Amino acid sequence: MRHTNVSDVYHSLSNLVEQLADFTDPLEDLATGQTLEIERVNIDLPIELNISVNDEGNVTLRSSPPTQTTETTILPVFHRLSLQIIATDGQ
């Protein structure tokens, strides 16, 4: 049986949120001069969470898209990540 390292499957939850929230730069089509500026993003997606605590008591949250598509004896707990991001002037 192959054992997978947790860090190979699960990634930092804070990095996921940071990447989802990175839309501040306008998208520009240089050929037409048209731009698209995003003011609001609503995201709702299923995720798996991996929570670990080291010997010093530091908690690490890691996340992944659902890794199992078929039922097994013990399914992981799926959580929903709901995130609303609204751009403000100067942000």
Residue pairs with C-beta under 8 A, 6 or more apart in sequence:
6 50
6 52
6 62
7 62
9 50
9 64
9 67
10 48
10 50
10 62
10 63
10 64
11 62
11 63
11 64
12 60
12 61
12 62
12 63
13 49
13 61
13 62
13 63
14 61
16 47
16 63
16 81
17 83
20 41
20 43
20 83
20 85
21 41
21 83
21 85
23 38
23 41
23 85
23 87
24 87
24 91
26 35
26 36
26 37
27 35
27 36
27 37
28 34
28 35
28 36
29 35
37 87
38 87
39 86
39 87
40 84
40 85
40 86
40 87
41 83
41 84
41 85
42 82
42 83
42 84
43 81
43 82
43 83
43 84
43 85
44 80
44 81
44 82
44 83
45 65
45 80
45 81
46 65
46 66
46 78
46 79
46 80
46 81
47 63
47 64
47 65
47 66
47 78
47 79
47 80
47 81
48 63
48 64
48 65
48 66
48 67
48 76
48 77
48 78
48 79
49 61
49 62
49 63
49 77
49 79
50 61
50 62
50 63
50 64
51 59
51 60
51 61
51 62
52 59
52 60
52 62
53 59
53 60
54 60
63 81
66 76
66 78
67 76
68 75
68 76
